[in-house]
Each structure stands twice: as structure tokens, then as C-alpha cells.
Amino acid sequence: MLGLIFAAPLILLLVLFTLSNPQSVNLALWPTDLLLETPLSVAVLAASAVFFVLGGVVVGIGSLTLRRRARRAESRVRALESEVQALKQRPATPVLRTIEG
């Protein structure tokens, strides 16, 4: 629900942007003779989508090391918990004290 509250104004802005910019623009790729005529809104939204996806990829790659550290820490915690359980189940051995004097 909270995501919808934040997404609704952004979606409204995107729709208003698309409706406000119907004029066509020519997009060219320099080393080739490729020429694409498209509405301005489509060109801007497509570029935004491409960079949004690229940003997500960069963040995902950056979080790989954190995920690996978290997995290692979880496995270490599990190993230590099992060691604690094993020590708790082991019978207590009496300690003999000698009296010095």
C-alpha cells in the first residue's frame, strides 16, 4: 500500500509528460546511418527505462559481496549454535580441587 502511495504520483507525472510531448524527434546513431523518428516522450521514457535497468544491475552487482558475507556469517552462526548445543548436552565433569596448605 505504501509503495502505491509513492508510485501513483510518479505514474501520473509520466502520463502527463507523455501527453504533453507528442512532437516527433529524430534519433541518430553517429557511426551508422540509422535514423529513428519517434515521439519525444517515447524517446525520453525509453532512455529513462534503460538507465533504470542499468542502475539496478550496478546495485545488484555491488550487493553481491554483502550477500556472500551474510551467507558466511549465517553458516558460522549455525555452526556455533550446534557447538553450543553439543556442549550443553555433554555431561558435566566434576572438578577436583586440591587443598594447598
C-alpha positions as CSV (number, residue, x, y, z in Angstrom):
1,M,0.0,0.0,0.0
2,L,2.8,2.4,0.9
3,G,4.5,1.6,-2.5
4,L,1.3,2.6,-4.3
5,I,1.2,5.9,-2.4
6,F,4.7,6.7,-3.7
7,A,4.2,5.2,-7.2
8,A,0.9,6.9,-8.0
9,P,2.2,10.5,-8.3
10,L,5.2,9.2,-10.4
11,I,2.9,7.4,-12.7
12,L,0.7,10.4,-13.0
13,L,3.7,12.6,-13.9
14,L,4.8,10.1,-16.6
15,V,1.3,10.0,-18.1
16,L,1.2,13.9,-18.1
17,F,4.7,14.0,-19.6
18,T,3.7,11.6,-22.4
19,L,0.5,13.5,-23.2
20,S,2.3,16.9,-23.2
21,N,5.1,15.9,-25.6
22,P,3.6,14.4,-28.7
23,Q,6.1,16.1,-31.2
24,S,8.4,13.9,-33.1
25,V,12.2,13.9,-32.8
26,N,14.9,12.2,-35.0
27,L,17.3,10.0,-33.2
28,A,20.5,9.1,-35.0
29,L,23.4,6.8,-34.1
30,W,26.6,8.5,-35.2
31,P,28.8,5.9,-36.8
32,T,25.8,4.5,-38.8
33,D,23.2,6.0,-40.9
34,L,20.5,4.7,-38.6
35,L,17.7,7.3,-38.2
36,L,14.7,6.8,-36.0
37,E,11.8,9.1,-35.8
38,T,9.8,8.8,-32.6
39,P,7.7,10.9,-30.3
40,L,9.8,12.9,-27.7
41,S,8.0,11.3,-24.8
42,V,8.8,7.8,-26.0
43,A,12.5,8.6,-26.5
44,V,12.8,10.1,-23.0
45,L,10.9,7.3,-21.3
46,A,12.9,4.6,-23.2
47,A,16.2,6.3,-22.2
48,S,15.0,6.5,-18.6
49,A,14.0,2.8,-18.6
50,V,17.4,1.8,-20.0
51,F,19.3,3.7,-17.3
52,F,16.9,2.5,-14.6
53,V,17.7,-1.1,-15.5
54,L,21.5,-0.3,-15.7
55,G,21.3,1.3,-12.3
56,G,19.6,-1.9,-10.9
57,V,22.3,-4.0,-12.4
58,V,25.0,-1.9,-10.8
59,V,23.3,-2.0,-7.4
60,G,22.8,-5.8,-7.8
61,I,26.5,-6.4,-8.6
62,G,27.5,-4.2,-5.7
63,S,25.4,-6.1,-3.2
64,L,26.8,-9.5,-4.2
65,T,29.7,-9.1,-1.8
66,L,27.4,-8.2,1.1
67,R,25.2,-11.2,0.3
68,R,28.2,-13.5,0.3
69,R,29.3,-12.1,3.7
70,A,25.8,-12.5,5.1
71,R,25.7,-16.2,4.0
72,R,29.1,-16.9,5.5
73,A,28.0,-15.2,8.8
74,E,24.8,-17.2,8.9
75,S,26.6,-20.5,8.4
76,R,29.1,-19.6,11.1
77,V,26.3,-18.8,13.5
78,R,24.6,-22.2,12.7
79,A,27.9,-23.9,13.4
80,L,28.4,-22.1,16.7
81,E,24.8,-22.8,17.8
82,S,25.3,-26.5,17.1
83,E,28.5,-26.4,19.0
84,V,26.8,-24.8,22.0
85,Q,24.0,-27.4,21.9
86,A,26.6,-30.2,21.9
87,L,28.4,-28.6,24.9
88,K,25.1,-28.3,26.7
89,Q,24.3,-32.0,26.2
90,R,27.7,-33.2,27.4
91,P,27.6,-34.4,31.0
92,A,29.4,-32.1,33.4
93,T,32.6,-33.5,34.7
94,P,33.5,-32.8,38.4
95,V,36.5,-30.7,39.0
96,L,38.8,-31.9,41.7
97,R,40.4,-29.3,43.8
98,T,43.4,-29.8,45.9
99,I,43.9,-28.0,49.1
100,E,47.3,-26.4,49.4
101,G,48.5,-25.6,52.7
